[in-house]
Amino acid sequence: MTEQYDIIIMGSGPGGYVAAIRAAQLGMNVAVVEQEALGGICLNWGCIPTKALLKSAQVFHYLKHAADYGIQVEQVKPDFQSIIKRSRNVAATMSKGIHHLFKKNKITVLEGRGKVLPQATVSVTKQEGESKLYSAPHIIIATGARSRSLPKLPIDGSHIIGYREALALSYQPASMVIVGGGAIGCEFAHFYNTIGTKVTIVEYMPRLLPLEDEDISKQIEKSFIKEGMQVYTASEVTKVAVLEKGVKVHMHTPKCDVQVVSDLVLSAAGIQSNIEHIGLEETGILTEEGKIAVNRYYRTSCKGVYAIGDVIKGPALAHVASAEGIICVEKIAGLNPDPLDYQNIPSCTYTQPEVASVGYTEKAAKEAGYQTKTGIFPFSASGKAHAAGSPEGFVKVIFDAQYGEWLGAHMVGAHVTEMIAEVVVARKLETTAHEIQSSVHPHPTMSEAIMEAVSAAYGEVIHL
């Protein structure tokens, strides 16, 4: 006899563990399969530890520039091993928190690698090779993703590394080439550059953060170059040669072929879904372009099997996986959740300056046929930004000129990742520019820039 549950979830990342807790709240008997550490990549090797590193970089930056604030600080230097240790401790603390939540909600943890089998069954194989079968009428695949390995950039863990190795290096490299100018690459570039590593960043697309509004990308590239980074866009790594000490990176750029010698290379060219060897072939679960195909409530082509998070099409973001997990479980429980609105998903990049956005870019809005009203308010016109020593960046908002729909917002500057939620809620409530302008924002705050940008879109801005 196999052990039976109401629902089995494969993976305990921000999709899996949130789905598990919500299922337990709804009275289900829940089991979660995890082969490594509770919390998945996000808590252990992604969102949380990277933000801990970035906080250390921010503190170091403040200390280096303390004189700008009227404070004298001498002999400031980073302790790389202590920075890494703090980051790992933060991750471990958060993972322990998931253990507590699982215990509180009476969720069973099945340690090992999971595989979906026919007839509502999951096999769990431990590291020693021992397998055991479990059954449930509902199975959710939430196995996440890993670093994408490029053919010309095979990750070897020492000369060419992925994000895991970058989070736990035993030494601070004097120089580093980062291949990939998306959110992951830019965050690591900012961290390592701030603590003193010479950073070269290479992006295949014409600009850094290619999914963001073009004005945002221009500002980030300008900021990175100002901070001393070497930035190559519209460029491709053609070869990496391992030397006696370090590596030589050959790249093709729009102007010429370039060679850069560095201590190591960080491959940050995206992620790849973990869908191999989890039973898709055995159960006939359909895939599309390397992702599991699902309907709007995350059911796969196999009855009783669902998929959420990085294994399905959509933004590979922790908060997206969590939202998908809740919707999926509530639908299984017989509730009537609204399908997720993927046009209202905030995206954040924790560089300095930070980047936050939601909705249409200006270019995408025009391509979709909208007549737009656009407003920009620079933080250089913000009293709070100047007082905080952070006048870099701006808020950009985009409205439909005909009906006043708030199509998108794009921010670059200090603390904008905390500010974007105002726009997400406003768009959810179908708020117009008038409501934002007539909602009194506190002064002095960075968030005033949202109100001012909205006013700028309608020619009513006060402080420009």
C-alpha positions, 0 to 999 in steps of 0.5 A, a space after each residue: 500500500 502506498 501512502 496517500 495524500 490529498 495533494 503532493 507537490 514536487 518542489 518547495 520553492 516559492 511556488 511549491 511551499 506557498 501552494 502547500 501552505 494554502 492547500 493545508 489552510 484549505 483542509 488538505 493532507 499535503 506532502 512536499 517532495 524536496 531533494 535539497 533544501 526547503 525554500 528551493 532556489 529562491 530562498 537558498 541560492 537566488 532571491 534572498 542570498 543575493 539581496 543579502 550580498 547586495 545589502 553588504 555592497 550598499 553598506 560598503 558603498 555608503 561607508 566609502 562615500 561617508 564624507 558626502 554625508 559629513 561623516 569621516 570614516 577611515 580604512 574601509 574595506 570589504 571582508 569577502 568571506 564575512 559577506 558570503 557567510 552573512 548571505 548564507 546565514 540569511 538563507 539558512 534562517 529563511 529555510 528554517 522558517 519554511 520548516 516551521 511553517 510546514 510543521 505549523 500547517 502539518 505538511 509532510 516533507 518527502 526527502 528525495 527526487 520526485 517523479 510523476 507516474 501514471 495512476 496518480 502516483 509519485 515515486 521519491 528516490 533518496 540519494 542512496 537510491 531507495 525509492 518509495 511510492 506515494 499517491 494523491 488525486 492531485 499532483 503539482 509540479 513545481 521543480 523550478 529552473 537552473 542556470 542555462 549552460 551555453 554551448 560556448 560557455 560550459 559551466 565547470 564550477 571553477 573557471 566558468 561559474 553559474 549563480 550558485 558558485 557566485 554566491 559562495 566563492 572562497 575568494 574575491 576575484 580581482 576581475 570577472 566577466 559576466 555573460 548576460 545583462 539581464 536581472 541576474 547578471 546586472 545584480 551580480 555585476 553591481 555587487 562585485 563591482 561595488 566591493 572592488 572586483 573589476 567587472 566586464 559585462 557582455 549582453 547579446 541583446 542591444 541593451 542591458 535589461 532588454 525586457 525593460 523600457 528602453 529609457 530604463 536600460 539607457 540609465 542602467 548602462 550609464 550608471 554602470 559605466 559611471 561606476 567603472 564597469 566595462 559594458 559590451 552590448 549587442 555582443 557575443 562571447 565566441 570562445 573562452 580559453 582557460 589559462 594557467 591563471 584565469 581565463 581569456 574571453 573572446 567576444 565579437 562586438 559591433 565595432 571589433 573583436 575583443 579579448 578580455 583576460 579575467 580571473 573567472 567568467 560568470 554565466 548569467 545568460 538566463 535559466 532552463 526549466 527543470 523538466 527532465 526525468 520527472 515523469 513527463 514522458 511516462 505520463 504523456 504530459 505535453 510540453 511547448 518550447 521547453 516548458 510544461 503546457 498548462 491551462 489558465 488554472 495550471 492543469 497539464 494535459 494529464 488529469 490530476 497533474 498541474 504545473 506552476 512556476 519556472 517550469 511553465 510559460 511566463 515570467 520566471 519570478 518568485 512572486 509569480 510562482 507563489 500567485 500561481 500556486 495559490 490559484 492552482 490550489 484554490 481551483 483544486 479545492 473548488 473555489 473560484 479564483 480569478 486567473 492571474 493577470 500576467 499584464 500586471 506583474 511587477 518586475 524588480 532588479 536590485 542594482 543601484 540604482 534599483 529598477 522596477 516596472 509593471 505593464 506595457 513599455 512605451 514601445 510595446 504600448 504603441 505596438 499594441 495600437 494605443 495612443 499614449 500619454 507619457 510622463 517622466 519625473 526625474 529624481 533630480 527634481 525630488 527633495 527627498 532624493 537629494 537629501 538621501 544622496 540618491 538623485 539618480 534616475 526617474 519615474 516614467 508612466 504611460 497612459 492610454 490617451 483615449 480612456 485613461 487606462 494606466 498602461 505601465 510604469 517604469 522606475 529607476 532609482 533608490 527604493 523604487 522596488 518598494 514603490 512599484 506596488 502602488 502602481 500594481 494596486 492602482 492598475 488592479 483597481 483600474 485607477 485613472 490619472 485623476 485619482 493618483 493626482 488627487 491622492 495626497 502623497 506624503 512629503 518629502 518622499 521618493 513616492 511623490 515622484 509617481 504623482 508628479 510623473 502622472 501629472 507630467 503625463 497630463 501637462 500638470 506637473 508642479 515641480 518641473 
